[in-house]
């Protein structure tokens, strides 16, 4: 049980750091605009998913707390 709590804590710490560093995810979406017979016209659009820094802070603090609790249980 101790190792599972520590593992989840470390994962949350890494996730929190990644959220602070990147602050969002960008991906490209391909949409079909028109299709006439064998001819297909597509358009690319970039989409952003914003990750607020407070979410990174919460994940970081929760991870630190879990690592500390995991160490005290052992």
Secondary structure as the mmCIF struct_conf table of DSSP 4:
data_model
#
loop_
_struct_conf.conf_type_id
_struct_conf.id
_struct_conf.beg_label_comp_id
_struct_conf.beg_label_asym_id
_struct_conf.beg_label_seq_id
_struct_conf.end_label_comp_id
_struct_conf.end_label_asym_id
_struct_conf.end_label_seq_id
HELX_RH_AL_P HELX_RH_AL_P1 UNK A 2 UNK A 22
STRN STRN1 UNK A 24 UNK A 36
TURN_TY1_P TURN_TY1_P1 UNK A 37 UNK A 38
STRN STRN2 UNK A 39 UNK A 50
HELX_RH_AL_P HELX_RH_AL_P2 UNK A 53 UNK A 73
#
